[in-house]
């Protein structure tokens, strides 16, 4: 596991939700690997917090499906399963489509310009083969569209499910072919958004999410085949 000492110490005045924001990336990026126990004591020492906010933070992460809490055994990072991917991604596809349709009706020129800037930077990261930066900008684009939808209920539901699937997308090695397809899809997303074509954007985002699902499922099934061998 990556040395957690690289993370900045959290000030004591911070609430447990700030701690959640620090812990979530460790799980999503597999710094604490799927199936492993969360090292609560080490994390408390690292972030200079007591066990109380740590446990409250883990309850939030458990509600998001990132960890499971076991009585007298602590918190464990949940495994990424085929069943979960097949259950969650179709719901995300619907939510993504809805966010696109609502965003086109409410987004401002300034917000579109901001997303265009993110998109152009993402395309550069693709050309540079900088996958880490590409993923970050990709997430920012989807968040920008979700924010422009101006629907808090939709945002909360989408972000919670996305957090569960984000680590699967991060862990799955994206092939060059799928990466190229994803970039093409994002070009279509940008065109529909700039045209404020809500129906078209909803359709593109839904297909985009389904293609992500297929990519993750291929990775999971290949991993299962390798374990069987």
Protein Blocks (a to p, Z undefined) as FASTA:
>chain_A
ZZfklpccddfkbcfklmmmmmmmmmmnomagghiacdfklmmmmnopafklmmmmmmmm
mmnopaccdehkbpadddddfklmmmmmmmmmmmmmmmmmmmmmmpcfklmmmmmmmmmm
mmmmmmnopaklmmmmmmmmmmmmmmmnopaklmmmmmmmmmmmmmmmmmpccdfklmmm
mmmmmmmmmmmmmnopaklmmmmmmmmmmmmmmmmmmmmmmmmmmmmZZ
